[in-house]
Amino acid sequence: MSRKKIIAALAAASLIALTGCGANAGASNSAAGANDFPKKGKSIDLIVAFSSGGAVDTAARLIQPVLEKELGTNVEVVNKPGAGGQIGYTALTSAKPDGYTIGATGSPSVVVSPLDPARGAKYTRDSFKPLGRQVFDPAVIAVQPDSPYKTLKELLDAEKANPKSMTASTTGIQTGEHFALAQIQQVTGSEFAPVHFSEGASQATTAFLGKHVDVLVANVSDVNDLNKQGKARVLGVMSAERSPALPDVPTFKESGYDVEAGTARGYSAPAGLPDDVAKKLEAALEKAIEDPAVVQKMKDLGLQTSYLTAKDYEQMWAGQEGDFKKVLPLVQKKD
């Protein structure tokens, strides 16, 4: 073989070897990336789309230390309130889907806000990667402790006779409370005048305590302490069975009204999250949500933990979307 041919053969062999090393290195780096989440010293942001002090914020802060232990890194709760959760949800879905940004998500708001073109949402339901549900928090209706209305029937009859004569709180347009009011109107004919407090339950509760609204439409967790302290008279719970936290309060069905409503709360990431990273986050969230100490603290707030896997949580959203579309026209009206 000539010297020229020998040199050419050696060059070709070297190129093949280098190419092979490059491919193996790429695979190695890819594998390393998959196993390197979360990177040491890199914190994870947990976006809460409502202000501090409400049930969503409290639940996120309860699981925070367990998540940190399970993931081996800091988890920072970041409040981004406004527009009934839409500001926080926009920030969440706009973030890089690398696992370092997750968020608390509650439906119906996360499911419904993209359905109404007037909201101008920059996300759809498919913009989220559900990671797991923590709780279902039934809706309630409450009045001032000195209110003349002692029963749910008295309140609803009065409002049916004189529509929009009383104001009722929500945590924003097309949130759980707003849909609860729409369901009440649809079933009973009683139409309240909604007042939207887009920063969340703590803002709505403050307004109620200051007597700036007549009726508090909230969740069990929001009124549990108010009820114990005698600062609110809860007239009805919108669940199939009485709430363990409010055993003396009848359900709407017991009072003759077929109304069930509430807020399902859990955690999600931006769509496009790699499967291996999603699995790590899902496992850590399951541990945090079902941690005995967290479950007990949630119970103290009046919340029964009802964990759903990421798959089941996503399926629940799909089912809710169909249900909410039926009453969407009622919450699209200008109040």
N, C-alpha and C positions, 0 to 999 in steps of 0.2 A: 504494500500500500504506500502510495506516495506521501511525502511529508504534508502536502497540502490537504489530502483527504483525511489524514490522521488528525490534523488540527480542527477540521470541520466536524469530525465525529465527536471529538472531545468537547467542542463548543455546544453541540446539540445535546450531549449528555448532561452538561452543566446546566443548560436551560431547563431541561426536564426536571432535574433535581431541584433547582430553584423554584420552579413552578409548583412542584409537589410540596415543598416546604412552605411556600406561601399559602397554599390551600389549607394545609394542616394548621398553620398559624392562625389563619382566619377562623377555622372551626374552633380552635382552642380559645381564641379571643371571644368568639360568640358564646361558647360554653361558660367562659369566665364571667361574661356580662350577665348571663342568666343566673348564675350562682352568686353574683356580687350584690344583689339587691337585699336590703338597702346598703349603700356604700357607707363605710365607717365615717362618722362625723357629718353626714348629710341628713338633715332633718326632713320630715314629711309634714306638709301643711294639710290640716283638716279644716276645710272651709265650712263655716256655719252661715247660712244665708239669712240669719236673723240676729238681732242684738243679743247681748249677754243677759243672762238672768232668766230667759224663757226655758221651756221644756227641752227644745232642740239643743240649745247651748249646754244645758245642764247634763243631758244624756251624753253628749260628746265629751264633756270634761270628766265624766265618770269613767268612760272607757279609755281615756287618754293614757293613764299610767300603765294599764295592762297592755295596751298596744305597744307602748315604748319597751316594755319588758319582752314581749313576744318578738318584736322586730329588731330590738337591739339598737334603737336610735331615738332621737327626740321626735316627738309629735307635737306640733304647734297648732292650737286651735285659733283660727283666724276668722273673726266676725266680719261679714260683708253684708249688712242689712240693707233693705230697701226694695221697693216695687214688689212686695209680697213674695220675696225670695228670688226674684228674677235676676237681681244684680249678682247675688252669690252664685246662682246656677250658671250665669254667663261666664263668670270667672272660672268656675270649675270646668266647664266644657271647653273653654278656650285654652286651658292649660295643656302642657305637653303630656301625652299619655305614657309617662314613664314610671308611675307609681309614687312619685314624690308630691303629688297633689291629689287628695281625695276630698270628699265632701259629704256632709249630712244631707240627705235628700228626703223630702216628705211629699207624699201624694195626698190630695189631688194636685197640688200646685205644680209639681214637676211634670206631671202627665198632661195637665190641661193648658198651661200657659202657652205652649206652642200651637194649640189648636185654634186659638183666636187670633186672626191676622192683625187685629187692632193692637194687640200687645207688642207686636214687633219683636218677638223673641228671636234670638240669633241661634237658637238650638232647637232640636226636636227630641222626642223620647229616645231616638236612636243615637243621640249625641252622648248618652250616658252608658257606662258599663256598671250595672248594679253589682254590689259586692255582698249584700246581705241585709235582711230586715231585722230591726231590733225590737220594735214594739208596735202595737196598734192601740191608739189612744182615742177612746170614744168621745164624741162631742157631747156637750151639755149646754143647758140654757139656765141662766141664773138671773135673779133680780136683787135689788138692794134689800138688806135685812128688814127695813121698815116699809117695804113695798106693800100696797094693799092686796097684791095678788099672792094668795097662799098656795094655789095649785096651778099645774100646767094648764088645765082646762080654762081656769079663770083668765089667765094671761092670754091664751090664744083666742078665746072668745072675744075679749076686749079688743084685740088687734084686728080680728076679722071684721068686727062691727065698725071699726074706725081705722082703715089701712094707713100704714106709715105714720101713725100717731106717736109711735115709740121708736127710738133709735136703738140699734143693736150693733155691737162691735164685731169686727172681723180682723184678721191679721193681714189683710190685703185683698185686692180684687182676685177672684177665682181661687181663693185658698179654701182650705177645708171648712172654715166657718162660713164663708160666703156660700159654698155649695150646701151646707147644712141649712142655711136660711132659705135657699131656693127649694130644697126638698120639703121644708116645713110649709112653704107657700104652696107648693104643688099638691101636697097631701091634705092640708088643713084649710087652705084659703086665707091664712093669716099672713099678712105682708108687713114686715118690719122695714124701717128705713136704715139700711146698713151704713155704718161709719167705718172706713177702712184705715187701720193702723199698720202701715206697711213694714214697720221695723220689727213687728212680732208681738208675741203674747204679753211680754212685760209692759210694752207701751199701751196695749189695749186694757190690761188690768189696771194700770195707773189711771187711765181715763175713767174707768168704771168706778174705782175707789174715790176719785174726785167728783163723781156724779156728773160727768160730762156726757155719759151715755146711760140710757135707761136699763138696757139689757146686756148682759155679758154672755156672748156665745163663745165658748172656749172648749178646751179638752179637760178631761178628768184631772190630769196632772196640774193644770193651771188653777183649778178651783179647790183642790184638796185642802190646802192650808187655809184658804179664805173661808171655807166651810167650817173648819175646825175652830177658827177664830171668831166666827159669827159675823164675818164681814160680807157675806153673800148668802143668799137663800137659793140653793140649787133646786129647781123644780122638776127637771127631767134629764134622763141620760139616754142618748140615742144609740143604744146597743141592744143586742138580743136578750141579754140577761143583765141583772143589776151589777153595778161595779162593786168589787170587794172593798174599794176605798170609800164608796158612798152607799153603804148597804141600806140606808133608810130612804134613799131617793128612788122613786119608781122610774121604770123605763118609759119611753114614749108609748110603746106597745101596750103596756099595762094601763096607760091612760087613754087608750083607744086610738092611737095614731101610729100608722105603719111607717115609721121613720127610723132608719139606721144610718148613722154617719160618723165619721171620725177621720183621723189622720194616721196613715201608715208611715212610720219613720225608719229609715235605715241609712246605708252608706253606699256611695258609688264613686266611680272614677271616670275620667274622660274616656270616651269610646276609643278603641285602638290600643288599649292596654295589652301588652304581651301576655299570653296565657300563663306563663310560668310566674310572672310577677303578680298577676291576678290571683293565682292560687295561694301565694304567700300572704297576700293581703286578706283574702277570704278566710284563710285558716286563723290568722291573727285576730280578725274581727269576731269570728265565732267564739274564740277563747275569751275575748274581752266582753262580749255581749252576755255570754253564759257564765262568766265568773260569778261565783256565789255572792261575793261582797257587792258586786255591781247589781246583781239581780235583787238583792235585799234593799239596796239604796233606791233602786227604781221602784220597788214595791212601797217603800216609805213615801215616795212621791205620788203614789196612787196608780202606778203603772205596772201592768203585768207583762213581763218579758215574753215575747212570742217570736223567737228567732225563725227566720226563713233563710234557706241557702240562696246564693246568688241566682241560681236558675229559677227557683220558686218565686223569688222577689220580682224577677223580670216578668214572669208569667202573670203575677198579680197585677203589675202595671198594665199589661196588655188587656186584662179583663176590666180593669177600672176605666180604661179609656173609653170603652164602649158604653159603660154605665154613665159616665160623666157627660158624654155627648148628648144624652137625652135631656139633661137640664141646663146645658150650656147656654141656650138662648135666654134663660132667666137671669144668668149672671153677666150677660153681655149688655143688658139694659143700662142706660145712663140713669144713675140714681140722683 
